């Protein structure tokens, strides 16, 4: 079992004390939420009876909803598969990340083991509980792939991920069932908005002057992070600022052409992933919020602009030296 993060426990208790002093409630009301927590705790406790048979499986599955996977997945799509689709998914994921942070702070819902210390989570949940970010982001990312691709295998994997990634959070003991439901609802709303409006917004954005695009790329994620007013919001804002700034620079001043053939694609993947790995310790190490945020900014900027610039330089050099 995983030991609970003391700062998270303290934060939940402080939020509860503030609301009790004010005499207000959030959303469905304290009585209904307490019933949901109690019934949810029973579900989590029942799933503990499945252990340790599925522990390793769900500990791997849950990584498909973590930030490192998002970086790797979106980078590979951006470099090798469909740049426009990667940009659309990133925009909706940015909205999903900041929305999730805002909602968690607004509801202030505890994780299962904070509510019921007799429960034994297998991993640590380092934020508040409702809605589930894994459920919300899974719907956004895998739902986008389901809509974009008609291939049966892609759609089967997408459906499987949307089901299994959120369920892994329930199995590992870090979410109640109603956290997952909330994540599914918010994620579905954002997916619909992304499919409906993202292409138009992207076209509108790139029809503006480069200076305005740079200012907007810098400003919007920073404002969102400030409004979120939490460590998760700051890290998310840093990552998306780096990514969107890099996207603008790549579009106007690099314009790396797509790669065709297995060798150029494999080479790009090797170069790009090496750069990400070199910065990984900054972005994801236990180095403090400022260094953590800077690392995320640099990794996202590398993915969007640094790596494409280097791809272009390497490929032009190879063409001059005779490689077709």
C-alpha positions as CSV (number, residue, x, y, z in Angstrom):
1,X,0.0,0.0,0.0
2,X,1.1,3.6,-0.7
3,X,1.4,6.1,2.0
4,X,-0.8,9.2,1.6
5,X,0.8,12.5,0.8
6,X,0.6,14.6,4.0
7,X,0.2,17.9,2.1
8,X,-2.8,16.5,0.2
9,X,-4.5,15.3,3.4
10,X,-3.9,18.7,5.0
11,X,-5.2,20.5,1.9
12,X,-8.5,18.5,1.9
13,X,-9.0,19.1,5.6
14,X,-8.4,22.8,5.2
15,X,-10.9,23.1,2.3
16,X,-13.5,21.3,4.4
17,X,-12.9,23.5,7.3
18,X,-13.2,26.7,5.2
19,X,-16.5,25.5,3.7
20,X,-17.9,24.5,7.1
21,X,-17.1,27.9,8.5
22,X,-18.8,29.6,5.5
23,X,-21.8,27.2,5.8
24,X,-21.8,26.5,2.1
25,X,-21.7,23.3,0.0
26,X,-20.5,22.6,-3.5
27,X,-22.4,20.9,-6.4
28,X,-24.7,18.2,-5.3
29,X,-24.6,19.0,-1.6
30,X,-22.7,17.4,1.3
31,X,-25.3,14.7,2.0
32,X,-25.4,13.3,-1.5
33,X,-21.6,13.5,-1.8
34,X,-21.1,11.7,1.5
35,X,-23.3,8.9,0.2
36,X,-21.3,8.7,-3.0
37,X,-18.1,8.6,-1.0
38,X,-19.4,5.8,1.2
39,X,-20.7,3.7,-1.6
40,X,-17.6,4.4,-3.6
41,X,-15.4,3.3,-0.7
42,X,-17.2,0.0,-0.7
43,X,-16.4,-0.5,-4.4
44,X,-12.8,0.3,-3.9
45,X,-12.6,-2.1,-0.9
46,X,-14.2,-4.8,-3.0
47,X,-11.6,-4.3,-5.8
48,X,-8.9,-4.7,-3.2
49,X,-10.0,-8.3,-3.1
50,X,-8.7,-8.7,-6.7
51,X,-5.1,-8.0,-5.5
52,X,-2.4,-8.9,-6.3
53,X,-3.5,-10.7,-9.4
54,X,-4.0,-7.6,-11.6
55,X,-1.6,-5.2,-9.8
56,X,1.1,-5.1,-12.4
57,X,-1.3,-4.9,-15.3
58,X,-3.2,-1.9,-14.0
59,X,0.0,-0.1,-12.8
60,X,1.1,-0.2,-16.4
61,X,-2.3,0.7,-17.9
62,X,-2.6,3.8,-15.6
63,X,0.6,5.2,-17.1
64,X,-1.3,5.8,-20.4
65,X,-3.0,8.6,-18.5
66,X,0.2,10.3,-17.2
67,X,2.1,13.3,-18.5
68,X,5.1,11.3,-19.8
69,X,2.9,9.2,-22.0
70,X,1.2,12.4,-23.4
71,X,4.6,13.9,-24.3
72,X,5.8,10.7,-26.1
73,X,2.4,10.0,-27.8
74,X,1.8,13.6,-29.1
75,X,5.5,14.0,-30.1
76,X,5.4,10.9,-32.2
77,X,2.2,11.9,-33.8
78,X,3.5,15.5,-34.5
79,X,6.8,14.3,-35.9
80,X,5.7,11.2,-37.9
81,X,2.0,10.8,-38.5
82,X,-0.4,13.8,-38.6
83,X,0.9,17.2,-37.4
84,X,-2.5,19.0,-37.6
85,X,-4.3,16.3,-35.6
86,X,-1.5,16.4,-33.0
87,X,-2.0,20.1,-32.7
88,X,-5.8,19.8,-32.3
89,X,-5.5,17.1,-29.7
90,X,-2.9,19.2,-27.8
91,X,-5.2,22.2,-27.7
92,X,-8.1,20.2,-26.3
93,X,-5.7,18.5,-23.9
94,X,-4.6,21.9,-22.7
95,X,-8.2,22.9,-22.1
96,X,-8.8,19.6,-20.3
97,X,-5.8,19.9,-18.1
98,X,-6.6,23.4,-16.9
99,X,-10.3,22.6,-16.5
100,X,-9.5,19.6,-14.5
101,X,-7.3,21.6,-12.1
102,X,-10.0,24.2,-11.7
103,X,-12.7,21.7,-11.0
104,X,-10.6,19.7,-8.5
105,X,-9.9,22.9,-6.5
106,X,-13.6,24.0,-6.8
107,X,-15.0,20.7,-5.5
108,X,-12.2,19.9,-3.1
109,X,-13.2,16.2,-3.1
110,X,-10.8,13.8,-1.2
111,X,-9.2,10.7,-2.5
112,X,-10.7,7.4,-1.2
113,X,-8.0,6.8,1.4
114,X,-8.2,10.3,2.7
115,X,-11.9,9.8,3.2
116,X,-11.5,6.3,4.6
117,X,-8.0,5.5,6.1
118,X,-8.8,1.8,6.2
119,X,-8.4,1.7,2.4
120,X,-5.0,0.8,0.9
121,X,-4.1,2.6,-2.4
122,X,-1.3,1.0,-4.4
123,X,0.0,4.4,-5.7
124,X,-0.1,8.0,-4.4
125,X,-2.7,10.5,-5.7
126,X,-1.0,13.9,-5.4
127,X,-4.0,16.1,-6.1
128,X,-7.7,16.3,-5.1
129,X,-10.1,13.7,-6.4
130,X,-13.1,15.0,-8.5
131,X,-13.2,14.8,-11.4
132,X,-10.7,12.1,-12.5
133,X,-8.0,13.6,-14.7
134,X,-7.2,10.1,-16.1
135,X,-10.8,9.6,-17.2
136,X,-11.1,13.1,-18.6
137,X,-7.9,13.1,-20.6
138,X,-8.4,9.5,-21.8
139,X,-11.7,10.6,-23.4
140,X,-10.1,13.6,-25.0
141,X,-7.1,11.8,-26.4
142,X,-8.4,8.4,-27.3
143,X,-11.8,9.8,-28.3
144,X,-10.0,12.1,-30.7
145,X,-8.3,9.2,-32.3
146,X,-11.6,7.3,-32.5
147,X,-13.1,10.2,-34.4
148,X,-10.1,10.8,-36.7
149,X,-9.4,7.3,-37.8
150,X,-11.7,4.7,-39.3
151,X,-9.4,1.7,-38.9
152,X,-11.0,-1.0,-36.7
153,X,-7.8,-1.6,-34.7
154,X,-7.3,2.1,-33.9
155,X,-10.9,2.3,-32.8
156,X,-10.7,-0.9,-30.7
157,X,-7.6,0.3,-28.9
158,X,-9.2,3.7,-28.3
159,X,-12.3,2.2,-26.8
160,X,-10.2,-0.1,-24.7
161,X,-8.1,2.7,-23.4
162,X,-11.1,4.9,-22.5
163,X,-12.5,2.0,-20.4
164,X,-9.3,0.5,-18.9
165,X,-7.3,3.7,-18.0
166,X,-10.0,5.2,-15.8
167,X,-10.8,1.8,-14.3
168,X,-7.1,1.4,-13.4
169,X,-7.5,4.4,-11.1
170,X,-10.4,2.7,-9.3
171,X,-8.5,-0.6,-9.0
172,X,-5.4,1.2,-7.6
173,X,-7.5,2.9,-5.0
174,X,-7.0,6.5,-5.9
175,X,-10.5,7.4,-7.2
176,X,-14.1,6.8,-6.3
177,X,-16.6,5.8,-9.1
178,X,-18.2,9.2,-9.1
179,X,-14.7,10.7,-9.8
180,X,-14.6,8.6,-13.0
181,X,-18.2,9.6,-14.0
182,X,-17.3,13.3,-13.6
183,X,-14.2,12.8,-15.7
184,X,-16.1,11.1,-18.5
185,X,-18.7,13.8,-18.6
186,X,-16.3,16.7,-18.7
187,X,-14.0,14.9,-21.1
188,X,-16.9,14.1,-23.5
189,X,-17.9,17.8,-23.5
190,X,-14.4,18.9,-24.3
191,X,-14.0,16.3,-27.0
192,X,-17.2,17.5,-28.6
193,X,-16.1,21.1,-28.4
194,X,-12.7,20.1,-29.8
195,X,-14.1,18.3,-32.8
196,X,-16.6,21.0,-33.4
197,X,-14.6,24.2,-32.9
198,X,-10.8,23.4,-32.8
199,X,-10.2,23.4,-36.6
200,X,-11.9,26.8,-37.0
201,X,-10.0,28.3,-34.0
202,X,-6.7,27.0,-35.3
203,X,-7.3,28.6,-38.8
204,X,-8.4,31.8,-37.1
205,X,-5.2,31.8,-34.9
206,X,-2.9,31.3,-37.8
207,X,-4.6,34.0,-39.9
208,X,-3.3,36.6,-37.4
209,X,0.1,38.3,-37.5
210,X,3.1,36.3,-36.2
211,X,3.6,38.8,-33.4
212,X,0.0,38.4,-32.2
213,X,0.4,34.6,-32.4
214,X,3.5,34.7,-30.2
215,X,1.8,36.9,-27.6
216,X,-1.3,34.7,-27.6
217,X,0.8,31.5,-27.3
218,X,2.6,33.0,-24.3
219,X,-0.4,34.6,-22.7
220,X,-3.2,32.1,-22.8
221,X,-1.5,29.2,-21.0
222,X,0.0,31.6,-18.4
223,X,-3.4,33.1,-17.7
224,X,-4.9,29.7,-17.4
225,X,-2.2,28.6,-15.0
226,X,-2.6,31.7,-12.8
227,X,-6.4,31.1,-12.7
228,X,-5.8,27.5,-11.7
229,X,-3.7,28.7,-8.8
230,X,-2.1,25.3,-8.0
231,X,1.2,23.4,-8.7
232,X,-0.6,21.3,-11.4
233,X,-1.8,24.4,-13.1
234,X,1.6,26.0,-13.1
235,X,3.3,22.9,-14.6
236,X,0.5,22.5,-17.2
237,X,0.7,26.2,-18.1
238,X,4.5,25.9,-18.5
239,X,4.3,22.8,-20.8
240,X,1.6,24.3,-23.0
241,X,3.3,27.7,-23.2
242,X,6.4,26.0,-24.5
243,X,4.5,23.8,-26.9
244,X,2.3,26.6,-28.4
245,X,5.3,29.0,-28.6
246,X,7.3,26.3,-30.4
247,X,4.4,25.6,-32.7
248,X,4.2,29.3,-33.8
249,X,8.0,29.5,-34.4
250,X,7.9,26.2,-36.4
251,X,5.1,27.3,-38.6
252,X,6.6,30.7,-39.5
253,X,10.4,30.3,-39.3
254,X,11.2,26.6,-39.6
255,X,8.4,24.9,-41.7
256,X,9.9,21.4,-41.5
257,X,8.4,19.2,-44.3
258,X,6.8,15.9,-43.5
259,X,8.9,12.8,-43.6
260,X,8.2,9.9,-46.0
261,X,9.7,6.4,-45.8
262,X,10.7,4.3,-42.8
263,X,14.3,5.6,-42.6
264,X,13.6,9.3,-42.3
265,X,10.8,8.6,-39.8
266,X,13.0,6.3,-37.7
267,X,15.7,8.9,-37.8
268,X,13.4,11.6,-36.6
269,X,12.1,9.5,-33.8
270,X,15.6,8.7,-32.7
271,X,16.7,12.4,-32.8
272,X,13.6,13.7,-31.2
273,X,13.3,11.1,-28.4
274,X,17.0,11.6,-27.6
275,X,16.4,15.3,-27.0
276,X,13.4,14.6,-24.8
277,X,15.3,12.0,-22.8
278,X,18.2,14.5,-22.3
279,X,15.7,17.0,-20.7
280,X,13.6,14.4,-18.9
281,X,15.4,14.7,-15.6
282,X,14.7,18.4,-15.5
283,X,11.0,18.1,-16.4
284,X,10.1,15.2,-14.2
285,X,12.7,14.9,-11.5
286,X,12.1,15.8,-7.9
287,X,13.7,19.2,-8.3
288,X,11.1,21.7,-7.1
289,X,8.2,23.4,-8.9
290,X,10.2,26.1,-10.7
291,X,12.8,23.7,-12.2
292,X,10.0,21.2,-12.9
293,X,8.0,23.8,-14.8
294,X,11.1,25.0,-16.7
295,X,11.9,21.4,-17.7
296,X,8.4,20.9,-19.0
297,X,8.5,24.2,-20.9
298,X,11.8,23.1,-22.6
299,X,10.6,19.6,-23.4
300,X,7.4,20.9,-25.0
301,X,9.3,23.6,-27.0
302,X,11.8,21.0,-28.2
303,X,9.0,18.8,-29.4
304,X,7.2,21.6,-31.3
305,X,10.2,23.6,-32.7
306,X,13.6,22.4,-31.6
307,X,13.4,18.9,-32.9
308,X,11.8,19.9,-36.3
309,X,14.6,22.5,-36.8
310,X,17.2,19.8,-36.2
311,X,15.4,17.3,-38.4
312,X,15.5,19.8,-41.2
313,X,19.2,20.6,-40.7
314,X,20.2,16.9,-40.6
315,X,18.1,16.0,-43.7
316,X,19.4,18.9,-45.7
317,X,23.0,17.9,-44.9
318,X,22.3,14.4,-46.0
319,X,20.8,15.6,-49.3
320,X,23.9,17.6,-49.9
321,X,26.0,14.6,-49.3
322,X,24.1,12.5,-51.7
323,X,21.5,10.5,-49.6
324,X,18.1,10.6,-51.4
